[in-house]
């Protein structure tokens, strides 16, 4: 029996590979991302409009998506582009949640912040990946990723209200959004 190289397998099953990488980044974010703060990262965090404590989660997910799309596209330079894109998506999601919550602490504002952050983070990450895939530029592909990101964003609300462990957001949102992006990649070759 001949072994199938990893790159061939990942190119044929990008949705599953991206979901698995999203799950790894979700575990890293849930287990280590919240506790890791390095003040030396402050200048880099400033570029992304983030606090240094918020950087690891975006970096983990950006790396996961970047590696998955880079293997599919057979272009290593995709990784840094998608890390940067996803870091800005992460920052935009955080700022959306903060602005929509308006520090009132009531349920309607927190739900709006959760839904908005989930949608914004998913949309911007998807659009960054769409730079490398014409299939991802289709409106219904964008809508699917945004819908899944929005729904999964409700986990932020549930975590804030202590209905669930707040780390569950990373374990669900990251692989779900990555999977939706991968679904678009599985419909075409990287040569498009």
N, C-alpha and C positions, 0 to 999 in steps of 0.2 A: 504494500500500500504506500502510495506516494504522499508525503506530507504537503499540505497546502500552506504556503507562506502566509504569515499574519497579514501582510499588506494586501494580498489578494482577498482574503476573507473579509477584512475591514472594508475594502472597496465594494464588495458585494452585499454587505450588511451594515451600511452606515448608521441606520436608525438604532440598531441594537448596540453597536460599538459606542455611539455617542451617548446612549442612555447609560451604558455601563461606566463610561468615563464621567458622566454627570453624577452618577451614584458615588463614585470615588471622590469627586470634588465635594459632593454633599456630605459625605462622612468626614472629610478633612475640615470642611466649614463648621459642621456641627461639633466635632470633637476638639478642634484646635483653633479654628479661625476666630472664635469669639475671645479666646483667652490670650491670643498672641498680640502683643503690642510692642513695637520697637520705635522709640522716638527718633532714631536715625532715619526712619522712613517719612518723617514729617515733610521734607521738601518734595518727595515724590507724591505723597498723599495730596499735597497742595495742588499739584498739577491736575489731579483727578477730582478736586473739590471734596476731598474726603478727610476724615480723621484717620490717623494711622491705624487705629484699632479696627477700622472697617475695611482696610485694604485686602487682607488675606482672602476673604470670602470671594471677592470679585476676581482676585488673581487666580484662585483655585479653579473657579468655573471658567474663566477665560482661557486658562491653560488647557482644561479638558476639552472645551469646544474647539480651540485652536488645533490641538493635536488630532482630534477626530477629523476635522475638515482638511487639515494638511495631509494626512494619510490618504484620504479620499481623493484630494486634488493632486497629490504627488508633488507638492510644493512646500518646502520647509518654511519659507518666508511667510506663509499664512499664519503660523503660530503667533509671532509678535503682533501682527496686524489685528488678529482676533483677541489677543490678550488686551491690547489697548482699547479696542472697540468695546469689549465686554466690561472693562473697568469703568468706562464712561457710562455704559448701560446700567451698571450696578450703582454708580453715583447718582444717575438720574432717577433710578427707582427709589433710592433712599430719600432724595430731596423731594420727590413726588409724595412719598408717604408723610414726610414731615410737614410739607405745605398743606396737604389735604387734612391732616389731623388737626392742625392749627392749635396744638397743645391744649385742646379743650378736654380731652380724655373721654368724651362721650362716644357711645357706640356708633352713631351714624358717621361721624368724622373718621373714626378709626377703621370702620368698614370701607369707607371711601378711600382712605389712604392705603389700605391693604390691597384693594382691587386695582387702584391706580398704579401702585408700585409694581404689582405683578404684571400688569399689562405693559407698562413702560419698559421694564427690564427685559421682558420677553421680546417686545417689538424691536428694541434697539439691538439686542443680541442677534435676532433673526436677520435684521437688515445688514448687520456687519457680515454675517455669513453669506448673505445674498450677493455680496461683491464677487463671490467665487462660484456662484451657481445661478444660472438663469431660471431654473425651476423654482428656486426660493423667492424669486421676484413676483411670482403669480399672487394676485390679491388673496385668493382663498388659502394659499399656504401661509401667508402672513397672518390672516385672520385666525387660522387654526392655532398657530403658535401663540398669538395674543390671547385667544380664548382660554387655552390651557394655562398660560401664565397668570391670567386674571383669576381663574378659579383657584389655582394653587396658591395665589397670593392671599386668599382668605385664611390660610394657615398662620399668617402673621397676626391677624386679628385674634384667632383662637389661642395663639401662643401668648399674646399680650394679656388676654383675659384668663389665662391659666387653665383653659379647657384642655389643652394639649401641651406637651413639651415644646417650647419655642424652637428648638433645634430641628423639629420635624419639617419645618419650612424648607430647609436646605436639602433634606433627604427626599423630598417629594418634588419641589419646584425645579431644582437643577436637572435631575434626570428626565423629568417630564418635558421641559422645554427643549433639552438637548435631543430627546427622542423625536419631537415634532420637527425640529430642524433636519434631523437625519432622514425623516420620511421623504423630504424633498430631494435629498441627495440620492436616494435609492432609485429615483425615477429617471436618472440620466447618467451619462458618463461624465467624467471630469473634463473631458475635452471640449465641452460646450462653452 
